[in-house]
Amino acid sequence: MNKVVKAAICQMQVVAEKAANLAKAGQMIHAASKQAQLVILPEIFNAPYQTDRLAQNAEPIPGPTTEFLAAQARENQVLLIGGSIAEINADGIIYNTCCVFDETGKLIGRHRKLHLFDINIPSKIVFKESDVFSAGDRLDIISHNGINFAVLICYDIRFPELARKAALAGAQMLVVPAAFNMTTGSAHWELLMRTRAIDNQLFVIAASPARNPQSSYQVWGHSIAVDPWGRIISQGTTEEDIIYADLDLSLLDKVRRELPVLKNRRPELY
Ligand SMILES: NC(=O)CCC(=O)C(=O)O
């Protein structure tokens, strides 16, 4: 296989007004489409990532935000990993959900966050996603134009079994809409993305929002693309920006051939 995928991460600043977030996402997707075929948005890109604001911004799928994303994918001819939104289903259950659209605007994949971000680090950060969200219950491999990938949403990346399951099911890349915070982001963001890439010898592409001083939840930023050897291909700062990365899928075969850790596993022992 010798295929280079041109990816773009839209590290957009998320503000209070949904219309402004959609407008910003649209501008960034359009700009990114000039150079990239795969475009990624961050977690909860259409509304503030605050537990007291998520339910009021929840939408059905299909709904206004996913219709907007479908149109963006179609008009800009990109494979669009639509960050995530608060999804409300017919029973009133709310999920943190990523939708993936192909270049015709067709919904080709959906991932509901599997691990809810409930943490309490005294005098640093308390966050309880489970006050609002219910957890998803499945992991899918999405295949499109010879690219196989899994979507993990933010906190999902901390669970090595999940990433391993995706790799063993054929994922060549983990795409991670995210919104790490200042405390855990500074400690673990880069390490986790690089570790999952090394563990599983695949690409990891993680999209954060840009930092917004007005937000109650301060994001870490530093959107990142990592190759199967664990090298950082490109990384953002805390500012709004589009981060580009060329993903040479032939590297995956090379790394797995030369250092065959996936083949050398002894799953019967652990
Ligand atoms: N939105 C999230 O899931 C945040 C995850 C996070 O910050 C972490 O440290 O994990």
The ligand as an SDF file (V2000), in Angstrom:
LIG
                    3D

 10  9  0  0  0  0  0  0  0  0999 V2000
  -13.5230   15.7290   27.3120 N   0  0  0  0  0  0  0  0  0  0  0  0
  -12.8080   14.7880   27.8590 C   0  0  0  0  0  0  0  0  0  0  0  0
  -13.1150   13.6100   27.7730 O   0  0  0  0  0  0  0  0  0  0  0  0
  -11.6030   15.2520   28.5930 C   0  0  0  0  0  0  0  0  0  0  0  0
  -10.6320   14.1290   28.8350 C   0  0  0  0  0  0  0  0  0  0  0  0
   -9.4430   14.5860   29.5910 C   0  0  0  0  0  0  0  0  0  0  0  0
   -9.1720   15.7640   29.7470 O   0  0  0  0  0  0  0  0  0  0  0  0
   -8.5670   13.5490   30.1320 C   0  0  0  0  0  0  0  0  0  0  0  0
   -7.6430   13.9230   30.8430 O   0  0  0  0  0  0  0  0  0  0  0  0
   -8.7660   12.3730   29.8610 O   0  0  0  0  0  0  0  0  0  0  0  0
  1  2  1  0
  2  3  2  0
  2  4  1  0
  4  5  1  0
  5  6  1  0
  6  7  2  0
  6  8  1  0
  8  9  2  0
  8 10  1  0
M  END
$$$$
